[in-house]
């Protein structure tokens, strides 16, 4: 089966592009948007609609495979590629990539993905969003050529040795952390609520008391609302480095505080994502590894999740090798080709560190479906419900894709 045509279509993502540099510089709030001037190249306003590009591969039998090019919410920040605007990058795909895709035989996803993920134009690698979308479309195309699910293609080509299975789904609340937690409990989310604890004074508390009280509320809320006493979600809280800030980056003080959160969460298990951010990758690895070791030494039953400074496949391998955290978030768009997502999940599993197949609220339903297939095939610890910040939509997309894949795989058995 060969590719006979490539068609691009502009799209919207499930959230927004935000100019992180302008926000950090003190941009004001005005309802759902911000006031002030954009500071990052390419932005025309501090918050603007997220954009995507659907790359559709027309196969010789008339089938159409597709994936979505998409980038993270804070594009153009932290060393990431520039703002991803469809009008700027559709011409790149049509001129530089489409001619290389047309006529290609769809016999191996891995070989094709490795090739296009490494492709250079004028001496530079393609934007991560393009690599992300092109490789999604290639995975879908190979699956259509072989008449199997994308998960089955990954299982076979990466020799995972695993059965394709449903994985726990992690839902994110945004700032509406109480109402959205109710939604998660009603729908039976496996892991919850993210909670967006990104400010010491207003969300964590200078002594950590605000977050502790929220976790106690969450514990009581689950017990009050659950209809099945066996429903026991894992609490996963992203603190964006605020614990380190509140406790002077002191390892022992951070461990002392995290021990109080363990007690607050009982009887539920707890994960803390991004406890500190020391603003340098190697120093972050060192600090997170030290805190992980101290948590383990004390027997504190809390899992730490690596996030800050862990963006690429190379970064993920470094954090896993150094045991910097018990779990690593694999931010799928930042890795470029989805072949790297498969490699990252399998590497973490091999090293005995949890593989969290994450991403961003600013993706699309299609990128969520494709990466969910990969997570199922590779045995990810958990999968982010995405895109968006409304809980219901992202949970629906990821949950329903898992159920479709499982139904098809089981029917073939």
N, C-alpha and C positions, 0 to 999 in steps of 0.2 A: 504494500500500500504506500502510495506516494502523496506528497503535498503538491497540489496543482495551483493554488492561489493563496494569497494572504490579504485579509481585509481588516482594516482598523476602524474602531468606533470610539468616539469620546464617551466618557461616563463620569458619574459622580461616585464618590466614596460614601461610607457610612458615617463620616464625621467631618472634620475641618482641618485645614492647615493653620497652625498657629505660629506666629513669629516669637520664638522663645526669647531671643535677644531683647526684643522690645518689652516683653512681659517682665523679664528679669530687671529691666531698667526702670520699671515702675509704671507701666501703662495702666490707665484707669479702667474701671469696669463701667459698662453702660448696657444694662440688661444682659443679653447673651453675648454681646460683643465687647470690644475694647475701644478706648479712646487714645488718641496719640498717633504718632507717625511710625510707620514700619521701619525697621532697622536692618533687616536681612535682605540681601539682594534677591530680587524677583518678586517679593511681596508688594502688593499694592495697598493692603490693609493688614492690620495685625492679626485678625482672624478672617479667613476667606474660605470659600467652599472647596472641599477636597475634590481633586480630579483624578480620573483613572483613564486608561486606554484598554479596551478589549482588543486582543489580538486573536483573530479568527483564522484558523487554518482550514482551507477547503481541501478535502481529500478526494482522490480520484473516483471514489464511489458515490460522491455527493454528500457524505457526512461532513459536518463542521465541528471542529474541536476548538476550544477557546480557553484563554486565561486572561487575567486582568493585571495590567501593570499598575502598581500602587505604591505609595511611599508613606512613611510614618507621619504622625501629626506634627512633630517638631522638625520638619524638613529643613535642610540647610543649616542645621545647628549641630554642634558637637562633632564636627568633622564629617558629617554626612554629606551625601551628594546634594546638589542644589535643588531648589523648589521644583517639583515635578508638575509642569503644566502641559496639558495634552497638545495644544497648538505648537509647542516647541519640539515635542518629541515624536509625534506622528510622522513628520517628514523623515526623521532619522530612521524609524522602523521601515518606512516604505522604500527609502533609497538605499540604506546600508544593510538591512537585515533580510527583508523579503526576498531579494534575489538569491540569497544564500540558502533560504528555506525551500523555495520552489524546486520541485524535482527530487527532494530528499526522500530516501526510503525510510519508513517508520519501523525499523527492526529493533532498535535499542534506545530506550529513553535515556539511560545513563550516558551513553556515548554522545548522543546529540546534546544533552543538557550540559555536559562537561565542556563540549566544544563552544556552545553559544554563551555559556556563562563566562568563559575565558576570552571571548572575542574582543578584539580591539579595533577601534575606528580612529584613524589619525593618531595612533600611538596611545590611545586611552581606552580603558575598559568602558563598557556601556554603563549607563546610569543603573544603579541597583534596582530601580523600579522596572526598567525594561527587562533586565535579566530575570527578575521575579516573574513578570507576566509571560515572557517568551517561553520559559521553561515550564510554566503551568500548562500552556497550550500544547507543548510537546508531550507532556505526560498524558494529557487528555487524548491527544492524537494517537499515541502508541496504544493506549487502552482501547480506543475505538477500532484501531486496526486489528487488535487481537481479540476484540469482543469480550473484554473483561473489565472489571473496575480498576480505577487508578491505584487503589490499595494493592490489588493483586499484582500489578506490574511492579510496584516497588518491592513487594515481598519476594518476587522471583528474581529481579535483577540485582538486588542488594543481598540476596541469600540471607535474609533475616533469621530464618529458622524459627519464626514465630507465626502463630495463627493470627489472622486479621480479627481484631476484637474491638469492642467499644472501649473508649478510654474515659476517665473521669473528666467532667466539664467544669471549668472555672469561670465564674461570672463576675463582671466588674460593675460597681455601683456608681462611679463618679461621686460627686459631692452629695447626691441625694442618698446618703448611705443608710438611712433607716427605712424609707419607703421602698427603696430598691431591694433591701434585704428581705422585706416581706415577700416581694415577688419571687425571690430566689427560693425562699422556704416553701412557698406554695407550689412552685414548679419542681422542687426536689433537686436543686443544684447540688452537685457532688462537692464542689469547692467554692467558697464564698468568703467575703464580698468584695475584696480588693480595697475598698474604702477610701482610697486617695488621700492618705495622710501625708500631705506635702508641705505643712507649715507647723513649726514648733508651737508658737503661742496659741494658735486658734484650733489646731486639730490634734496635736500630740499632748500639749501642755508642757510647760517648762520643766515640771517634775514627772512628766509622763502620765499624769492623772486623767487627762481627757480621753486618751486612747484606752487606758485601762477601764474606765467607766463604760466606754462604748463596747468593749469586748464583753464586759459583764452584761450589758443590755442585750447584746447579740446572743449570748448564751441563753439568757432567760427567754428571749423572743423565739428562738428555735424550739425550746421545750414547750412554750405556750402554744405555738401555731402548728407544730407538726401533727399530722394525723396518724403517723406510724411511729411508735416509740423506738423502732430500730433505725429511723432516719438520723444519721449522725454525720453531718457534713464536716469537712475540714475547714477551719478558719484560716484564710490566707489574707494577710494584711500587707499592703505595700506602703512603706513609711518614707520612701524617697530620701533616705539618709538622715532623717530627723532625729533618730535615736542617738546617732553619733554626735550631732550638733547639741542636743540637749544635755548630753553627759560627757562633753569635752573630749570626745573620741577615745575615752578611757575604756579599755576592754573589760576590766573588772566591773566598772559601774554599769556598762551596757548589759553585761551578763546578769548582774543583780536585778536590773529592771526587767529584762526578758523573763527571768524566773517568776516575777510577779504576774506577768502576762500569761504564763503557763497556768498558774493557779486560777486566774480570772476566766480562762477559757474552759476549764474542766467542766464536764467530762469530754469536751471536744478537743481534737488535735489542733495544733496551731503551727502556721508557717509565717515567718516574718521576711518580707522581701525588701532588699536594699537597706539594711539597718544603718549603714554609714555610707558616705560618699566623700572620699579624700581627694578627689579631683585629679587622679593620676592612675593609669591602669595598673602599673606594677605595684604601686603603694596600696591600691584597692585590693589587689590579690593578697598582699601580705596582711593587711588589716582584717579582711574577711576570713582568711584562713586562721588567723589568731583567735578571732571571736568564735569561729566554728569549733576549734580545738577546745576552747574554754567551756563552751556550752556542753560539749561531749564529756569533758573531764568531770564536770559537775553533775552529769546525768540529767540535765534539763531537757525535758521532752518537747523541744521546739525545733523545727527545721528552719534553717536560714536559706534564703533564696538569693542567688546572685543576679543582679540586673545592671546597675551602673557600671560602665566601662567594660561590659561584656556584650559586644555587638556583632563581631564577625565570627566565622568558624574558627579562625586562629585564636581569638579571645576565649571562646567557649572551651577549646581544648586546654588552654592554659589554666583557666579556673578549675576545670575538672581535674587536671593533673596535680594541681597544688591543693586540692580539697578546700577550695575557697567557697564555702557554702555546702549545704546538703542537697540543694536543687539549683539548677541553672536555667534561667529563662532563655529560650531560643527565639529571638525576635525575628520572625521569618522574613519580613521585607528587608531588614538590614543585612541579611546574609546574601542577598541577590538571588541567584538561581535556587529553585526549590530542591535541587539535588543536594545543596549544602544543608538544608533542613534535615533531610534523611541522614546524611553523614553525621550531623551534630547529635541527633537523637541517639543513633546507634553508638556513637563514641561515648556519650554520657552513660548510657546503659552499661557499656563494657567496663567503664571506670567505676561503676557503683555509685554514681551521683545522679540525682533525679533529673529527668529530662522533661522540662516544661515547654511544650510547643505553644509559644505565645504569639506575639505580633502587635498590632495596633488597632485602636478603635477606628482608624482612618483607612481601613481596607474595604473590600467589597464582598458581597455574598460569594462571588466566584473564587476569590483567593482563599476565603475561609473554607469553602468546600474542598478545594484541592489540597490545602495543607492538612485538613482533617483526615483525608485519605492517607496521607503520608504518616501522620501520627499514629493512625490505627495499624498500619503495616509495620511500623518500627517499634511499637510498644511504648509510646510516650507515657510519662507519669501522669500528665494531665494536659488538657487542650483548652486554650482560651476560647470563650464564647465571643465571637466577633462577627461583623464590625459593630460600631456604634457604642453608645453608653446607656441605652435604654433597657438593658437586660433581656427583655422579651424577644427582640428581633435576633440578636446574636445567638441566644440560647436555642431558638427555633432552628436557625440555619445550621448550626453545628450538630445539634441533637438529631435533626431529621436526616442530615447527610449520613451520620453514623448508622441510623436505622435502615436507610436505603441500602447502604453498602452491605450491612450484615444480612439483610434479607436476600440479596442477590448471591452473596458468597454461600450462605447456608442452602439456598435452593440448588446450587451447583453440586453441593456435597451429596 
